Amino acid sequence: MNPRVKNVIPNPDYTITLTFDNNEVKIFDMKPYLTKGIFKELNDINTFNTVRPFLWSIQWKNGQDLCPDTLYMEGVEVRS
């Protein structure tokens, strides 16, 4: 099983910074999703910024969410 999300920070460039329960930090680019279905609402930066950790993944105020495995596998590791 992949690590799960313990914290998320929205960034102004429509990426999110994720901290996982193994303390890895990754950046996930949401831009490819913003033209699809329910994710179109996230083009509004105020709505995008409502992202919060939810059940070991993330969720926005209107219910949009992503699988924690996708976030982990497709996220780009932040190097110190």
C-alpha positions in Angstrom: 0.0 0.0 0.0 1.3 3.5 -0.9 1.6 6.2 1.8 -1.5 8.3 2.5 -1.9 12.1 2.6 -1.6 13.8 6.0 -1.4 17.4 4.8 -2.0 19.4 1.6 -1.2 23.0 0.6 -2.7 24.6 -2.5 -0.3 26.6 -4.6 -1.1 29.6 -6.8 0.1 27.7 -10.0 -2.6 25.1 -9.6 -0.3 22.5 -8.0 -0.7 21.1 -4.6 2.0 20.3 -2.1 1.4 17.0 -0.3 2.9 15.6 2.8 2.4 11.8 3.2 2.3 9.7 6.3 5.9 8.5 5.6 7.0 12.2 5.6 7.7 12.4 1.9 6.7 15.7 0.3 5.5 15.8 -3.3 4.1 18.3 -5.7 1.0 17.2 -7.8 0.1 19.3 -10.8 -3.7 19.7 -11.1 -3.7 21.7 -14.4 -4.3 18.6 -16.6 -7.5 17.9 -14.6 -9.0 21.4 -14.8 -10.6 20.9 -18.2 -12.4 17.7 -17.1 -15.9 17.3 -15.6 -16.3 18.2 -12.0 -12.7 19.5 -11.8 -13.6 22.5 -14.0 -14.9 24.3 -10.9 -11.3 24.3 -9.6 -10.3 26.9 -12.2 -11.6 29.4 -9.7 -8.6 29.9 -7.4 -10.8 30.5 -4.4 -12.5 27.1 -4.9 -9.1 25.5 -5.7 -7.8 26.8 -2.3 -10.5 24.9 -0.4 -8.6 21.6 -0.7 -8.1 19.8 2.6 -6.9 16.4 3.8 -9.8 13.9 3.8 -9.8 10.2 4.7 -6.1 9.9 3.9 -6.5 11.7 0.6 -7.7 15.1 -0.3 -11.1 16.8 -1.1 -12.3 20.2 -2.2 -15.4 21.9 -0.7 -17.7 20.7 -3.6 -16.6 17.0 -3.2 -13.9 16.7 -5.9 -11.3 14.3 -4.8 -8.4 12.1 -6.1 -7.2 8.7 -5.2 -4.3 8.8 -2.7 -2.4 6.3 -4.9 -2.6 8.6 -7.9 -1.4 11.5 -5.8 1.6 9.5 -4.5 2.6 7.8 -7.8 2.2 10.8 -10.0 3.4 13.4 -7.6 6.9 14.8 -8.0 9.2 14.5 -5.0 10.4 17.7 -3.5 14.1 17.6 -3.0 15.7 19.6 -0.1 
